[in-house]
Amino acid sequence: MVIEPLEVELKLEIDPADAERLADAPVLAGLSGKRQELLSTYFDTPDEDLRRKGFGLRIRRKTGRRIQTVKAEGEGAAGLFVRPEWECEVKGDRPVLDASAGPLAELFAADVLEMLAPLFETRVTRTVFEPEMEGAAIELALDIGEAAAGPHRAALSEIELELKSGDPRVLFDLARRLDEHVPLRLGVRSKSETGYGLTGDAKRGAAKAEPVVLDREGDARDAFAAIAHSCIRQFRLNERGVMEKGGAGSVHQARVGLRRLRSAFSLFKPLLEGDDRAALLKLELKWLAAELGEVRNLDVLIPRMPENVRGQLETARGQALEHVRVSLASARTRLLMIDLAEWLAIGRWRVDPRDTALAARAAPDFAADILDRHRRKLKKRGKGLAKLDDAHRHEVRIEGKKMRYAAEFFGSLYPGRKARRRHKDFVSRIGDLQDVLGELNDLVTGPQVLAALGIEEALPVPGKRERRRMLEGAEDALDTLLDVKRFWRA
């Protein structure tokens, strides 16, 4: 089947130490790279109004020209960027906010735009190669440099692959062939994000799931792609933290990103029918989540144990963390992320779905059916929750997670004050349920972790009366959740 060419870019991260070796990759043999020095100044208000609305504004200087670019960056995610932008040449170092600047003058008040000022700069040396593979023309841009905001600096080292013409599959094949020569990772941060990360308003620590904003005019495929991109982004943003510092927060949030993505596969299972790669990718995600799981289990257990055994647990955690780092550094993990980006763009589920009517169904209608179906499952499996055994209660916990993620994924599809109020209440109530089910699950997994490590010290557990209170609390939380008005139904 012939796939229509897509105007897409694939962003990849490369270690600066490997950058010089990139030109020696066999696929680039005989090609001479063209070098450019690029200085870009990014503008925003002191309150970063543009960033908050999902826009970026820069003026780039190269070869004596000044090019102003406005980008709507809200749709870019997980290394695969298909986004609107407005570009024009300007004479000075101040933005020109006329019709050529896109929608800024329409979206922002004049007094806000008057406060625009330089916020940070990026200086990079760009080396451009133009490889041809299998009839496809591709531009490869290697950018090495830094972002600077006052005294603060951050390294920039990335590759952008842009398909000029031909089959988009070749773009991803090129990425895999380059990875055979130098390790590459899927990029999820733009240069502007790196620059904003240097400002006083920057987020610190582990990256929690960002709000998913879906297009109400889009179809089921658009919704799944946007959700999956968001999950991959959460994992990749925290993967660096796991590799560098190994903190409990980064480990947890990296695992949450993978868990959300696996839940998205399950929620959208009818859409993915007929796509053989879906099952393979989900298995790989299960493997990767399990690699992180051992460290996460220890992070939960350590604070609950007496001081005399914490040293043993900390040692075990250090060993488990090193194992995780080896897994994250492997080609298996790197290529999994690239494979996911390709599959989300041009997988069979998207370009040749088994059920075309289902794939083209309006996102709000598709989501409402998913939410109804999993609410029914949760209600059925949770019947008599306080009396269920550990295995069946765990099934309720898993179904509750899917329900929670579905609510978080689809909330933006149902606007209006009433729907927002119901959505907030629904998510809060299901969070209460998950909290108590999580505590009960920790009481089951904790002794298993200790036994596997040969530690005889028992995990402090609540008495029968306290455990009964927890079980009844879980059942009450489920009943309260089921009484909440459905935000996806009028």
VEXDREN-2710 file (C-alpha; in Angstrom, 1 decimal):
% VEXDREN-2710
k/r/px/py/pz
1/MET/0.0/0.0/0.0
2/VAL/1.3/3.5/-0.9
3/ILE/1.3/5.9/2.0
4/GLU/0.8/9.5/1.2
5/PRO/3.8/11.6/2.2
6/LEU/3.6/13.4/5.5
7/GLU/5.3/16.6/6.5
8/VAL/6.8/15.3/9.7
9/GLU/9.9/15.7/11.7
10/LEU/11.4/13.2/14.0
11/LYS/13.5/14.6/16.8
12/LEU/16.2/12.6/18.4
13/GLU/18.7/13.2/21.2
14/ILE/22.4/12.5/20.8
15/ASP/25.2/12.6/23.3
16/PRO/27.5/15.5/22.4
17/ALA/30.4/13.1/22.7
18/ASP/28.9/11.0/19.9
19/ALA/28.1/13.9/17.6
20/GLU/31.4/13.9/15.7
21/ARG/31.0/10.2/15.0
22/LEU/27.6/10.7/13.4
23/ALA/29.1/11.7/10.0
24/ASP/30.9/8.3/9.9
25/ALA/27.7/6.4/9.9
26/PRO/27.5/4.2/6.7
27/VAL/24.2/5.7/5.7
28/LEU/25.9/9.1/5.5
29/ALA/29.0/7.9/3.8
30/GLY/30.2/10.3/1.1
31/LEU/27.9/13.2/2.2
32/SER/29.4/16.5/3.2
33/GLY/27.5/18.4/5.8
34/LYS/26.8/22.1/5.4
35/ARG/27.4/24.1/8.5
36/GLN/25.5/27.1/9.8
37/GLU/25.8/29.1/13.0
38/LEU/22.4/29.9/14.4
39/LEU/21.6/32.4/17.1
40/SER/17.9/32.4/18.2
41/THR/16.3/34.8/20.7
42/TYR/13.0/33.7/22.3
43/PHE/10.5/36.2/23.5
44/ASP/7.7/36.1/26.0
45/THR/6.2/38.2/28.7
46/PRO/7.5/38.2/32.3
47/ASP/4.6/35.9/33.2
48/GLU/5.3/33.7/30.2
49/ASP/1.8/34.2/28.7
50/LEU/2.8/32.8/25.3
51/ARG/4.2/29.6/26.8
52/ARG/1.1/29.1/28.9
53/LYS/-1.1/29.3/25.8
54/GLY/1.2/26.9/23.9
55/PHE/3.0/29.3/21.6
56/GLY/6.6/30.0/21.0
57/LEU/8.1/33.2/19.4
58/ARG/11.7/33.5/18.3
59/ILE/13.9/35.6/16.0
60/ARG/16.7/33.6/14.4
61/ARG/19.8/35.2/12.9
62/LYS/21.7/33.4/10.2
63/THR/23.8/34.5/7.2
64/GLY/22.9/38.1/7.8
65/ARG/19.1/37.6/7.9
66/ARG/16.6/37.7/10.7
67/ILE/13.8/35.2/10.5
68/GLN/10.9/35.5/12.9
69/THR/9.0/32.3/13.7
70/VAL/5.8/31.7/15.7
71/LYS/5.0/28.1/16.5
72/ALA/1.9/26.6/18.0
73/GLU/3.6/23.9/20.0
74/GLY/0.6/22.4/21.8
75/GLU/0.2/19.5/19.3
76/GLY/3.9/18.5/19.2
77/ALA/4.7/15.5/21.4
78/ALA/6.8/12.3/21.7
79/GLY/9.3/13.3/19.1
80/LEU/6.8/13.5/16.2
81/PHE/6.0/17.1/15.4
82/VAL/3.3/18.1/13.0
83/ARG/2.5/21.7/14.0
84/PRO/1.4/25.0/12.5
85/GLU/4.0/27.7/12.2
86/TRP/4.2/31.2/10.8
87/GLU/7.5/32.5/9.4
88/CYS/8.6/35.8/8.0
89/GLU/11.8/37.9/7.6
90/VAL/12.1/40.9/9.9
91/LYS/14.6/43.8/9.8
92/GLY/15.4/44.3/13.5
93/ASP/15.7/42.4/16.8
94/ARG/12.1/43.1/17.9
95/PRO/9.1/40.9/16.9
96/VAL/6.7/42.2/14.2
97/LEU/3.2/41.3/15.3
98/ASP/1.2/41.7/12.1
99/ALA/-0.7/39.2/10.0
100/SER/2.5/37.3/9.3
101/ALA/2.9/36.6/13.0
102/GLY/0.0/34.2/13.0
103/PRO/-2.8/34.4/15.6
104/LEU/-0.9/36.2/18.3
105/ALA/-2.5/39.6/17.8
106/GLU/-5.9/37.9/17.9
107/LEU/-5.3/35.8/21.0
108/PHE/-3.5/38.2/23.2
109/ALA/-4.4/41.7/24.3
110/ALA/-2.3/44.6/23.1
111/ASP/-1.0/45.4/26.5
112/VAL/0.2/41.8/27.0
113/LEU/2.1/41.8/23.7
114/GLU/3.7/45.1/24.6
115/MET/5.4/43.3/27.5
116/LEU/7.2/40.9/25.2
117/ALA/10.9/40.8/25.8
118/PRO/13.9/38.5/25.2
119/LEU/13.7/35.7/27.7
120/PHE/16.6/33.4/26.6
121/GLU/18.8/32.5/23.6
122/THR/20.0/29.4/21.9
123/ARG/23.3/29.2/20.1
124/VAL/23.9/26.1/18.0
125/THR/26.1/24.9/15.2
126/ARG/23.9/23.2/12.7
127/THR/25.3/20.6/10.3
128/VAL/22.9/19.6/7.5
129/PHE/23.1/16.4/5.6
130/GLU/20.7/15.4/2.7
131/PRO/20.7/11.6/2.5
132/GLU/18.5/9.7/0.0
133/MET/17.1/6.3/0.8
134/GLU/14.8/4.2/-1.1
135/GLY/13.6/7.1/-3.2
136/ALA/12.9/9.3/-0.2
137/ALA/14.6/12.7/0.3
138/ILE/15.4/13.5/3.9
139/GLU/17.1/16.4/5.6
140/LEU/19.1/15.6/8.6
141/ALA/20.0/18.5/10.9
142/LEU/22.5/18.0/13.7
143/ASP/22.4/20.8/16.3
144/ILE/25.1/21.2/18.9
145/GLY/25.1/24.2/21.2
146/GLU/23.5/25.6/24.3
147/ALA/20.5/27.5/25.7
148/ALA/21.3/30.5/27.9
149/ALA/19.2/32.6/30.2
150/GLY/21.3/35.1/32.1
151/PRO/24.0/33.1/34.0
152/HIS/22.2/29.8/33.4
153/ARG/23.2/27.3/30.7
154/ALA/21.9/24.1/29.3
155/ALA/23.4/21.9/26.6
156/LEU/21.6/21.3/23.3
157/SER/22.5/18.2/21.4
158/GLU/19.9/16.8/19.0
159/ILE/19.0/15.6/15.5
160/GLU/16.0/16.5/13.5
161/LEU/15.0/14.3/10.5
162/GLU/12.6/16.0/8.1
163/LEU/10.9/14.1/5.3
164/LYS/11.1/16.2/2.1
165/SER/9.4/13.6/-0.1
166/GLY/8.8/9.9/-0.3
167/ASP/7.5/7.2/2.1
168/PRO/7.6/8.3/5.7
169/ARG/8.6/4.8/6.8
170/VAL/12.1/5.5/5.4
171/LEU/12.5/8.4/7.9
172/PHE/12.2/5.9/10.8
173/ASP/14.4/3.4/9.1
174/LEU/17.1/6.0/8.8
175/ALA/16.7/6.7/12.6
176/ARG/17.2/3.0/13.3
177/ARG/20.2/2.8/11.0
178/LEU/21.8/5.8/12.7
179/ASP/21.2/4.3/16.1
180/GLU/23.3/1.3/15.0
181/HIS/26.2/3.7/14.8
182/VAL/25.6/6.0/17.7
183/PRO/23.0/5.7/20.4
184/LEU/19.9/8.0/19.8
185/ARG/16.9/8.6/22.0
186/LEU/13.5/9.9/21.0
187/GLY/13.3/13.6/21.7
188/VAL/10.3/15.1/23.4
189/ARG/11.6/18.6/24.4
190/SER/11.9/21.4/22.0
191/LYS/14.7/24.0/22.2
192/SER/12.3/26.5/23.6
193/GLU/11.4/24.0/26.4
194/THR/15.0/23.7/27.3
195/GLY/15.3/27.5/27.4
196/TYR/12.2/27.9/29.5
197/GLY/13.7/25.3/31.9
198/LEU/16.3/27.9/32.7
199/THR/13.9/30.5/33.8
200/GLY/12.6/31.1/37.3
201/ASP/9.2/29.6/36.5
202/ALA/10.7/26.3/35.4
203/LYS/9.3/23.0/36.8
204/ARG/11.7/21.0/38.9
205/GLY/11.9/17.4/39.8
206/ALA/9.9/14.5/38.4
207/ALA/7.5/15.2/35.6
208/LYS/3.9/14.3/36.4
209/ALA/1.4/13.6/33.7
210/GLU/0.4/16.8/31.8
211/PRO/-3.2/17.5/31.0
212/VAL/-4.3/15.8/27.8
213/VAL/-6.2/18.3/25.6
214/LEU/-8.0/16.5/22.8
215/ASP/-9.7/17.9/19.7
216/ARG/-13.5/17.6/20.0
217/GLU/-13.6/17.7/16.2
218/GLY/-11.1/14.9/15.8
219/ASP/-11.8/11.2/15.5
220/ALA/-10.9/8.1/17.6
221/ARG/-7.5/7.9/15.9
222/ASP/-6.6/11.5/16.7
223/ALA/-7.6/10.9/20.3
224/PHE/-5.5/7.8/20.7
225/ALA/-2.4/9.3/19.1
226/ALA/-2.6/12.4/21.3
227/ILE/-3.0/10.3/24.4
228/ALA/-0.1/8.0/23.5
229/HIS/2.2/10.9/22.7
230/SER/1.4/12.4/26.1
231/CYS/2.3/9.1/27.9
232/ILE/5.6/8.7/25.9
233/ARG/6.5/12.2/26.8
234/GLN/6.0/11.6/30.5
235/PHE/8.2/8.5/30.4
236/ARG/11.0/10.2/28.4
237/LEU/11.0/13.3/30.6
238/ASN/11.5/11.1/33.7
239/GLU/13.8/8.6/32.0
240/ARG/16.6/11.2/32.2
241/GLY/16.0/11.6/36.0
242/VAL/16.2/7.8/36.5
243/MET/19.5/7.7/34.6
244/GLU/21.1/10.7/36.2
245/LYS/19.9/10.8/39.9
246/GLY/17.7/7.7/40.2
247/GLY/15.3/9.4/42.6
248/ALA/12.1/7.7/43.7
249/GLY/10.0/10.4/42.1
250/SER/11.5/9.9/38.6
251/VAL/11.3/6.1/38.9
252/HIS/7.6/6.4/39.9
253/GLN/6.6/8.9/37.2
254/ALA/8.5/7.0/34.5
255/ARG/6.6/3.9/35.4
256/VAL/3.3/5.9/35.6
257/GLY/3.9/7.1/32.0
258/LEU/4.3/3.5/30.8
259/ARG/1.3/2.3/32.8
260/ARG/-0.9/5.1/31.3
261/LEU/0.3/4.1/27.9
262/ARG/-0.5/0.4/28.4
263/SER/-3.9/1.4/29.7
264/ALA/-4.5/3.5/26.6
265/PHE/-3.8/0.4/24.5
266/SER/-6.4/-1.5/26.5
267/LEU/-9.0/1.3/26.4
268/PHE/-8.6/1.6/22.6
269/LYS/-8.4/-2.1/21.9
270/PRO/-11.4/-2.1/19.5
271/LEU/-9.6/0.5/17.4
272/LEU/-6.4/-1.5/17.3
273/GLU/-7.9/-4.7/16.1
274/GLY/-6.2/-6.1/13.0
275/ASP/-2.9/-4.4/13.8
276/ASP/-0.4/-7.1/14.7
277/ARG/2.2/-4.6/15.9
278/ALA/-0.1/-3.4/18.7
279/ALA/0.3/-6.6/20.7
280/LEU/4.1/-6.7/20.2
281/LEU/4.5/-3.1/21.3
282/LYS/2.3/-3.6/24.3
283/LEU/4.4/-6.6/25.4
284/GLU/7.6/-4.5/25.1
285/LEU/6.0/-1.8/27.3
286/LYS/5.0/-4.5/29.8
287/TRP/8.7/-5.6/29.9
288/LEU/10.0/-2.1/30.4
289/ALA/7.4/-1.3/33.1
290/ALA/8.4/-4.5/35.0
291/GLU/12.1/-3.4/34.9
292/LEU/11.1/-0.2/36.8
293/GLY/8.7/-2.1/39.0
294/GLU/11.4/-3.7/41.3
295/VAL/12.9/-0.3/42.2
296/ARG/9.4/1.2/42.7
297/ASN/8.4/-1.7/45.1
298/LEU/11.5/-1.1/47.2
299/ASP/10.8/2.6/47.3
300/VAL/7.4/1.9/48.7
301/LEU/8.7/-0.6/51.2
302/ILE/11.8/1.1/52.6
303/PRO/10.0/3.9/54.6
304/ARG/7.7/1.3/56.2
305/MET/10.4/-1.0/57.5
306/PRO/12.4/-0.7/60.8
307/GLU/15.8/1.0/60.7
308/ASN/17.7/-2.3/61.2
309/VAL/16.7/-3.6/57.7
310/ARG/16.6/-0.4/55.7
311/GLY/20.3/-0.8/54.9
312/GLN/19.7/-4.1/53.2
313/LEU/16.8/-2.7/51.3
314/GLU/18.8/0.4/50.2
315/THR/21.6/-1.9/48.9
316/ALA/19.0/-4.0/47.0
317/ARG/17.6/-0.8/45.6
318/GLY/21.0/0.3/44.4
319/GLN/21.5/-3.0/42.6
320/ALA/18.0/-2.9/41.1
321/LEU/18.5/0.7/39.9
322/GLU/21.7/-0.2/38.1
323/HIS/19.8/-3.0/36.4
324/VAL/17.2/-0.5/35.3
325/ARG/19.8/1.9/34.0
326/VAL/21.3/-0.9/31.9
327/SER/17.9/-1.6/30.4
328/LEU/17.1/2.0/29.7
329/ALA/20.5/2.5/28.0
330/SER/19.9/-0.6/25.8
331/ALA/19.1/-0.5/22.1
332/ARG/15.9/-2.4/23.0
333/THR/14.5/0.6/24.9
334/ARG/15.8/3.2/22.5
335/LEU/14.3/1.5/19.5
336/LEU/11.0/0.8/21.3
337/MET/10.5/4.6/21.5
338/ILE/11.3/5.1/17.8
339/ASP/9.1/2.2/16.9
340/LEU/6.2/3.7/18.9
341/ALA/6.6/7.0/17.2
342/GLU/6.5/5.4/13.8
343/TRP/3.5/3.2/14.6
344/LEU/1.5/6.1/16.0
345/ALA/2.1/8.1/12.8
346/ILE/1.7/5.4/10.1
347/GLY/0.7/2.2/11.8
348/ARG/-2.0/0.0/10.2
349/TRP/-4.5/1.0/12.9
350/ARG/-4.2/4.5/11.5
351/VAL/-3.8/4.3/7.8
352/ASP/-5.6/1.1/7.1
353/PRO/-7.9/0.3/10.1
354/ARG/-10.0/-2.9/10.1
355/ASP/-13.1/-1.0/11.1
356/THR/-13.0/2.3/9.2
357/ALA/-16.3/3.5/10.6
358/LEU/-15.1/3.0/14.2
359/ALA/-11.8/4.7/13.4
360/ALA/-13.5/7.7/12.0
361/ARG/-16.0/8.0/14.8
362/ALA/-16.1/11.4/16.6
363/ALA/-13.8/11.4/19.6
364/PRO/-16.4/12.4/22.2
365/ASP/-18.8/9.6/21.2
366/PHE/-16.0/7.0/21.1
367/ALA/-14.8/8.1/24.5
368/ALA/-18.2/8.0/26.0
369/ASP/-18.6/4.4/25.1
370/ILE/-15.3/3.5/26.6
371/LEU/-16.1/5.3/29.8
372/ASP/-19.5/3.6/30.0
373/ARG/-18.0/0.1/29.3
374/HIS/-15.3/0.4/32.0
375/ARG/-17.6/1.9/34.5
376/ARG/-19.8/-1.2/34.1
377/LYS/-16.7/-3.5/34.5
378/LEU/-15.7/-1.7/37.6
379/LYS/-19.1/-1.9/39.1
380/LYS/-19.4/-5.7/38.3
381/ARG/-15.9/-6.6/39.5
382/GLY/-16.2/-4.5/42.7
383/LYS/-19.4/-6.0/43.9
384/GLY/-18.9/-7.0/47.6
385/LEU/-15.4/-5.5/47.5
386/ALA/-14.8/-5.8/51.2
387/LYS/-15.2/-9.6/51.0
388/LEU/-13.1/-10.2/48.0
389/ASP/-9.8/-12.1/48.2
390/ASP/-6.5/-10.5/47.3
391/ALA/-6.4/-11.6/43.7
392/HIS/-10.0/-10.4/42.9
393/ARG/-9.4/-7.2/44.8
394/HIS/-6.3/-6.6/42.7
395/GLU/-8.4/-7.0/39.5
396/VAL/-10.7/-4.2/40.9
397/ARG/-7.6/-2.1/41.5
398/ILE/-6.4/-2.6/37.9
399/GLU/-9.9/-1.8/36.5
400/GLY/-10.0/1.3/38.7
401/LYS/-6.7/2.5/37.2
402/LYS/-8.0/2.1/33.7
403/MET/-11.2/4.0/34.7
404/ARG/-9.1/6.8/36.3
405/TYR/-6.8/7.1/33.3
406/ALA/-9.8/7.1/30.9
407/ALA/-11.4/9.9/32.9
408/GLU/-8.1/11.9/32.8
409/PHE/-7.6/11.2/29.1
410/PHE/-11.0/12.2/28.0
411/GLY/-12.0/15.1/30.3
412/SER/-11.3/17.8/27.8
413/LEU/-13.8/16.3/25.3
414/TYR/-16.7/17.4/27.5
415/PRO/-16.7/21.2/28.1
416/GLY/-19.1/23.3/30.1
417/ARG/-19.3/24.1/33.7
418/LYS/-21.5/21.2/34.7
419/ALA/-19.3/18.7/32.9
420/ARG/-16.1/20.1/34.4
421/ARG/-17.6/20.0/37.9
422/ARG/-18.7/16.4/37.4
423/HIS/-15.3/15.5/36.0
424/LYS/-13.4/17.0/38.9
425/ASP/-15.7/15.1/41.4
426/PHE/-15.3/11.8/39.4
427/VAL/-11.5/12.0/39.3
428/SER/-11.4/12.9/43.0
429/ARG/-13.6/10.0/44.0
430/ILE/-11.8/7.4/41.9
431/GLY/-8.5/8.8/43.4
432/ASP/-9.9/8.0/46.9
433/LEU/-10.7/4.5/45.8
434/GLN/-7.2/4.0/44.3
435/ASP/-5.5/5.3/47.4
436/VAL/-7.0/2.7/49.7
437/LEU/-6.7/-0.1/47.2
438/GLY/-3.1/0.8/46.8
439/GLU/-2.5/0.6/50.5
440/LEU/-4.1/-2.9/50.6
441/ASN/-2.0/-4.0/47.6
442/ASP/1.2/-2.9/49.3
443/LEU/0.4/-5.2/52.2
444/VAL/0.3/-8.1/49.8
445/THR/3.4/-7.2/47.7
446/GLY/5.6/-6.1/50.6
447/PRO/6.1/-9.6/52.2
448/GLN/6.7/-11.0/48.7
449/VAL/9.6/-8.5/48.1
450/LEU/11.1/-9.2/51.5
451/ALA/10.9/-13.0/51.0
452/ALA/12.6/-12.7/47.6
453/LEU/15.5/-10.8/49.3
454/GLY/15.7/-13.4/52.1
455/ILE/14.8/-10.8/54.7
456/GLU/12.9/-12.4/57.6
457/GLU/11.8/-9.2/59.2
458/ALA/8.0/-8.9/58.9
459/LEU/6.4/-5.9/57.4
460/PRO/4.4/-3.9/60.0
461/VAL/0.8/-4.6/59.2
462/PRO/-2.5/-3.2/60.6
463/GLY/-4.5/-5.3/62.9
464/LYS/-7.7/-7.1/62.0
465/ARG/-9.9/-4.2/63.0
466/GLU/-7.8/-1.7/61.1
467/ARG/-7.7/-4.0/58.0
468/ARG/-11.5/-4.4/58.2
469/ARG/-11.8/-0.6/58.3
470/MET/-9.7/-0.3/55.2
471/LEU/-11.7/-2.8/53.3
472/GLU/-15.0/-1.2/54.3
473/GLY/-13.5/2.2/53.3
474/ALA/-12.6/0.8/49.9
475/GLU/-16.2/-0.4/49.4
476/ASP/-17.6/2.9/50.5
477/ALA/-15.3/4.7/48.1
478/LEU/-16.4/2.6/45.2
479/ASP/-20.1/3.1/46.1
480/THR/-19.5/6.9/46.3
481/LEU/-17.8/6.8/42.9
482/LEU/-20.6/5.0/41.3
483/ASP/-23.1/7.5/42.6
484/VAL/-21.2/10.4/41.0
485/LYS/-22.9/11.8/37.9
486/ARG/-21.2/10.8/34.7
487/PHE/-19.4/13.8/33.3
488/TRP/-19.5/12.3/29.8
489/ARG/-23.3/12.1/29.7
490/ALA/-25.7/15.1/29.7
END
